[in-house]
Amino acid sequence: MVSVKSKSKEVREISWSDSVWFFDIDDTLINTEEASLDGSEGVRKVIEAHLGEEKAKEIQENFNKIFQLMVSGYRVINNDWSKVEGGKEAFDALLAKVENCQSQVKQKYSAVKKWSREMFIKFAADQAGANLTPEIINEAADSYWLTLTEKTIVYPRALELIKEIKNHNRPIFLFTSSDARLKMTDGGQFEYDPEYSMALKRERIELLREKGVNFNIVSIGDPEDKPHLDFFQKGLQMAEADLGKPVALSNAIMFGDSFGGDLQTPKEKMGFGMVVLHQKGKQTTDVNDAHQITTGNLHDVIQYLN
């Protein structure tokens, strides 16, 4: 059971009747990091059919290491790279590879899509000395997402919080990054169609309703994505359209597993009343300041409402 380390009087409490709830999805509501290991089994099975068992296992292992490097680098706080295998140098090298294979994407959209599993599969195959065709990469990525979706587990305390929010008849909006569903060309570059990528992500997220994640609408990072202000402003506009009125941001609560990716913009640039950093396995709920708490138990947040 998660315990409360401190409940400071300086923490600004929010009224239930005025509260508006915003959630990141991956590794905030659902255990995407562990589900990705299941998803990589889908990658392995497809590649094994083309290249054999030994090479498929090597590519799967490479894929999981690449994904973990991206995740751990994304979560770095206060420039502390001690938990990132290979440190900042390894993470920067990965980002450089992402930039190199998405030159057209960056030219058109001023940013790259760093979470593309198609791209991770290509990198993993390159490390294994294997040449995968665009068709095999697309097939493997489809298998990854299908397997991951089937194995997705919603955090139990997140479900408890969602039920509590709905019992108070308050709205829930999901702000989620793009799944970055890219397509590789014969030359090894990746192309990006925002509508294609968004449609596949929306289909996956809608299935969460069957697992108890009840929400009003979802805003997806295609083409604008976290941590850019445009992404959050687009999502806020969608929320206000759904509610039929402006959102008082001082009553808005944003949840995420990355401060820099999910929370910094809402807190520092938009004035959200509270942001909640979810850290899986954390046994205390800590007050960071008047507008931020860090917890391993999302349900603990209700003590800050009145």
N, C-alpha and C positions, 0 to 999 in steps of 0.2 A: 504494500500500500504506500502511495506517495504521501509524504508528510509536508506540511507547510513550514518552511524555515522561518519566514518572517512575513508579517502583514503590516506594512508600514502605513501610518496614517496619511502619508504623503501620496499614496496611490489613489489616483482619482477614480472614485466609484462611478459606475454608469447605471442609469435606471433601466430596469428590464423593459419598461413600457416604451422607452426611446431607443433601445439598442438595435443596431444593425450589424449583422455578422458576416464576415468575409473569411474564407478559408482557402489556403493553398491545399492541394490534394496529395501529391506524391510525398510520402514520408511524413505527412502531417495527419491526414485522415487514414491513409492506407500505407501498408508496409511495402512500398515499391522496391526498396533496396533489396530485401530478401526475395521478393517475387521475381526480381530480375534474374536471380540464380535459376529459378524455375524456367523463366523465359529463355535463358541461354540453352536449356535442354532442347527447346524447339529449334534453335539455331543449329545445334549439334546434329540433330536427326536429319535435317535437310542436307547439311554438308556431307554427312556420312554417306548418304545415298549417292553423292557425286564423287567424293574423294576418298571414301573409306574411313574406318573407325579411328585409326591412329591420328590421321591428319585432322579429323573433325574434333577430336578431344583437345588437340593442341590449339586449334582455333578457338574453341570454347573457352579454354583457360585464358588465352590472350584477351578475348572479348571481356571476360569478367574483370580482369585486371584493369583494362582501359576504362570500363564503366566505373569501377571503384575509385580510380584516380580522379575522374571527372566529378564524382559525387563528393569525395573528401576535399578536393580543392574548392568546390562550390561552397562548402560549409565553413571555410576558414574564417575565424573571428580574430580581430586585433592582430592580424598578420602573424598568427601562430601556426606555422606549417609543420609542427612536430608530429601531427597525426596523419600527415600525407606521405605515403610511400614515395621516396625520391624527392620529397620537398617541393618547393616552389619551382625549382629548375625542371623537374619532371612535368609538373602541371603546365608550365609555360611552353614546354616543348610540344605537349599534346595540343594546346591551343594554337600553336603555330601550324601544326599539321592540319587542324580544322580550317584555318584561314586559307591554307594553300589549296585545299581541294574544294573550296566554296568561293572562289574568286568572283564568279558571276553572281552568286547569291549576295555577296557583300556589295558588289557594285550596284545592284538593283535595289537592295533593301537597307543598305548601310550597316548591316550586321550579319553575322553568320548564325546558323542554327546548331549550337554546340551539342545538343542531345540526340542527334540522329543516330539511331541504331544501325541503319544501313551503313553509315560512315564508320561506326565502330567495327562492324563486321569486316569491312574492307581493310581497315587498319590491322585487325587481328589476323586476317588472311595474309596480308603483306608480311607481317612478322614471322609467319609460319612458312613463308616462301611459296604460298599458294596463289594461283591466279583464278579469281572468281569472276564469272560473267555478271553483267548487270541483272540478268534474269535470276541467277542463283541468289544473289544478294537480296533482291526484292522478295524472293520466296522465303529465304531465311528470316528476313525481318518480319514478314507476315506471320510466320510460325512463332517467332518470339512474342509478338504482341498478343496473339491468340492464346498462347500458353500462359503468359503473364496474367491476362485478364481472367482466365479460368481459375488461377491460383491466388488471385488478389484477396487479401485479408484486411478488413477494416479494423482499426484499433478499437477494442471494446470500450475504452473510456471516451473515445471520440463519439461512438454511437450513443453513449449515455448523455453526453453533452448535447448532441443533435436532438435527442428526444426531449431533453429539458427545454431547449430553445423552442421547439415546436409546441410544447405544452404551454409556453408563454405566447404562442402565436406570433413569433418574431421571424423576420425573413432571413434566409441563408443564401449567400451568393458564393460561388466558387470561382477563384482566380487561379488558373493553371497554365503552366508553360506549354508551349508547343511540344508535341511528340516528334516534331522535325522529320516528317515522313518524306525523305528526299529520294530522288532517283538518280542512279549513277549512269553517266554516259560511257560510251566505249573508250573515251580518252581518260577515264578515271576521275573526271570532275563530277560534282553533284549539282543537280538542278532542283529547284524548289517551286512548288505550286501551292500557295497558301490555302486555297479553297480545298484542294485534295487533302492536304495535311490536316486542316481543321475538321473536315468531315469525318475522317477516321478517328480523330481524338474525341470528337463529340459522341460518336457511336460508342466508344469505350466508356466514357464517363456516364452516359445515360444508363449503362448497365449497373452502376453503383446504386441506383434506386432499389434494385432487387436485393441489395445487401444492407438496406436500411439507411442509406445516405439520402435523406430527403432535402431537396434544395429548390430554390426558385429558378435560377438560371446559372449557366456557366459561361465565363468569359475565357477564351483560349488565346494563347500567345502566338497567333498567326495573323499578320506578319509581325506586329509589335509584340515584344516579349519582355519578360522581367530581365533586369530590374528597372527598365526605362519608364519614365513618367507617363509616356504615351500609353503604355500597356494598362497601367492602373487607371488612368483617366478614361480610357475606353470602357473598362469594366465598370467604373463608377457610373458612367453615362447609361450603360445597360441596366444597372441596378435602379437608377432613378427612373428610367422609362418603365421598368417593371412595377415600381412602387407608385408611379404617377406623381411623384413629388421629389424635391431635392433631399439628399441625405445630409443630415447634420453630422459632419465628420467628427465632431467632438464626442459623438455617441457611437462611432464606428469602431469595431474590434476586428483586427486582422491577425490571423494565425499563419505560421509558416515554420519550416525547419531550417531556413537560412536567413540570418539577419540581413545580409547584404542583398540577397536575391528577393526575399519575400516581404521584409518588414521595414527596411531603412527608408525606402521611398514613401510608403504610407505614413510613417512616423515623422520623418524629418522634412518632407516636402509637401505633404498633404494635410497634416495635422490630425491624423486619426487619434481618437481618445485613448486607445489601448492597443498595443501589439503584444503578441504572445509567441515566444520562441519555443517550439516543441523540440525536445531532445530525448529521443527514445532511450529508455532505461534510467533516466534521471530520477532519483528517489526523493528529491525535495522540490518545492515550488519556491523560487527565489524572486524577490522584488529587485529589479534592476534600477528603476527610477519611477517617477510618478506615472509614466505611461507605458512601462514595459515590465513583463514578468517572463521568467524562463521556467519551464516545467516539463516533466515527463508524463503528466496526467492532465489532459485538456479539461477534464471535468472540474478541476480545482478552480478554474476561472470564475465559476459562479459565485464564489465568496466575495468577488469584487463588484457584484451587482446588487442593487437595492430596489 
